[in-house]
Amino acid sequence: MDVRECASDGAGWVVVVPVKGGDGAKSRLRDLVPDPAERRRLADALAGDTLEAVRSARSVARVVVVTDGVDLTGTTGLDMVPDPGGGLVAAVRAGVRAGTAADGGVPVGVLLGDLPALRPSDLDDVLTAARDLDRSFVPDAAGTGTTLLAARAAGLLRPRFGPGSAAAHRAAGHVDLDRVPPSVRQDVDTPDDLAAAAVLGLGPRTRAFLASHAAPPP
């Protein structure tokens, strides 16, 4: 479904953002940032930029962050939920339960926390399109992963995050949202991903991290 075909905003979304912290965060960026503690700071910056964009989106009513210790100093308006352990899907389910406990009928999105080029208006466009569907998702830039999973209500969500999640979500009945703005698709796992995000325009925290390390995006 083409997000540009949808004209009206669908307000009131709960967006759950699982964020992995700790020294193991963003291990595939070790060639760019060898020190685990500094990679953790980079992961914090990626998450902070993502969450600031989500919080600023007009269609988002509540942002639920599920984390095991990421530093989000300076980012306000978030509901924090401890990561229960057991992997990404378990974290997603914990966030959805917390975010929809009062009303399981609100639309719910699950967004990965490493989209440092995300623009609030782009997220609004995608959520507007998703509001017309029971279940939908956005494949990542590579086409194999998932950056956004959405459902009209919490009970309709079918999280299948992990390797090959795009195909898994498709098989579970989530509809591809095609022609999505690139800022919603460009997650960051590798130096090449970071370079691609930089072309789109990085958020201030990620830019500041790279500047402090005198290491421009590759």
N, C-alpha and C positions, 0 to 999 in steps of 0.2 A: 504494500500500500504506500503510495507516494505521500509523504508528509505535507508537501506543498499544496495538495488538493484540499486540505482542511483549513477552513477560514476562522472558525470560532475557537476561543480558548476554552479548555476544560480545566476548571479550577478545582482545588481541593485535594490534590494528590499527597499521599504519604510516600516519601522516597526513603528507602533504606539503603545505606551505604556501608558495606562491610570493608574494614580497613585493617590490613595486617601490619602489626608493628613488630618491634624487636629487632635484634641484630640479623635475623634471617630475611628481613624485608628486602625485596628487589635484588635478590642474589644474582640475577642475570645481568645486572648493571655493574658487576664487580670489576670488569675491565676498565670501565670509565671511572668508577669510584671504588678503589680497592678496600678502603677501611670500612668494616661493617658498621661502626658507629656513624660514620658520615653517610653511608647508604641509608641508614635509618633516618637521618635528618632529611635526606632527599625524599624518601618515602613520605615523611611528614609534610614536606613542602608540596609534593604532588597531591596529597590528600587535602591539604588546606586550600589549595587553589580550586580543586574539584568541588569541595563543600561550599566555598564562597559562591561559586557559580550556581550551585543547586539552591542555596538559601536565597539567592537573588531572583530566581525564576518566579514569575507571577503565578504560575499554575501550581506551585508547590506550597502546601499548607503546613507540612511538618517534615522535618529531616531527622531521621533516626540513624545514628552512627553506632555500628557494632565493632568494637575494637578491643585488643588486648594490651593497649598501652601507647597508642600513637599520640604524639604531642600536637594538639590543635590550639595552642595558645593564640589568642587574638581572633579566633573564629567563634562567633556567638550564635545563638538561636538554634542550637542543636540539642537533641535528646540523646544522651549517651547510654548505651547498653553494653555490659561486659560480654566479651566473646566467650561462649560456653565451651569452646574447644570442639574438636570433632570435624574440623574442616569448614570450607566455605559454605556449603549448603546448610550446615547446622547453624552457622552464624546468620545466614539469611533468614532462616526460619525463626530464630530468636528475635531478630529485628522486626520481622513482620508481625509476630505475636505482640511485641511491645507497642508497635506503632498503630495497631488496629484493635487493641483490646476493647476500646469503648465502642467501636463501630467497624465491624468486619466488612461492611458494604462499601467502604470508600475505595477509590482507585489506588492501587499500590504499584510503585515502581522499585526495582532493585537496580542500583547503579554502581558500577565499580568505582573505586576511589582513586584511580590513577589516570584521570582525564584532565591534564593540566591546561589544555587549550579550550576547555569547555566554555561555551557562551550561554548565558541564561536564556537568551531569545531562541537559540537553537534547541535547547532542552524544552522550552515551551512549545515549539513547533512539533517536536516528536511526541510529547505527552498529549497534545491536542489530537494528533492522529491516533494515538493508542487508545484514547477514550472511546473511540467508535468500535473497538474490538474487545472480545472477551479476553483474549490472550495475545500478546505480541512480544517481539524482541528486536533488538538491534545487533546485528553481527559486528564484530570488531573490524578494524581496517584490513586485517588479513583474511577475513571471511570465515574463519574457523571457530573463533571464540565469540563471547557475548559481552557487550558493554552495558546493555540495558535490557531488563526483563520487566514486563508490565502486564497488569491484569485489571479488569474492571472492578474486581473485588478480591479480597485476600484469599478466599477459598478457591479461586480459579487459578492461582499461581502454581506453576509446576517447575520449581528450580532444579536445573540439571547442570550446574556449574562444574567445570573440570575440563580436561582435554576433550576437544571436539564438541564443546557445549553448544555451538550453533546448530549442528545437526541434531543433537539430543533435544534441544528446545523445540526445534521444528517438529521432530517426531512426537513430542509431547503435546502438540497442538498450538504452540505459539506461532503466530503469523509474522513473517519477515516484514519489517517496516523498511521499504527500500527508498533509495534516493535521499537518505538521511544526511544532514549536514556533517561534514567530516569531523567537526569538533566533538561530536557525540560518539564517534567510532574510534578515534585515535587514542587508545590506551598506551601505556608505556611499560614495557617489559625489558626492552633491549636498547642499546645505544641508538640503533637505527630508528626505533620508535620515538625516542626522545628528539632526534633530529627532525622527524616528520612533524611532531607536535610543535617544535620551535618554528617551523615554516608557517603553521597556522596561527601562532602567537601564544606564547606561554603566559601563565598567570604570574603575578608579582612574586610569590614565594619561591617558585621554581626558578624564575629569573635571578632572584637575589642569591639563592643557593649557588647557582652556576657562576655568578659574578664573584662571589666570595671565594670560590675555588679557582678563579682565573681559568675556568674551563668552559669555553663556549660550547654549545651543543655540537656534537660531531657532524 
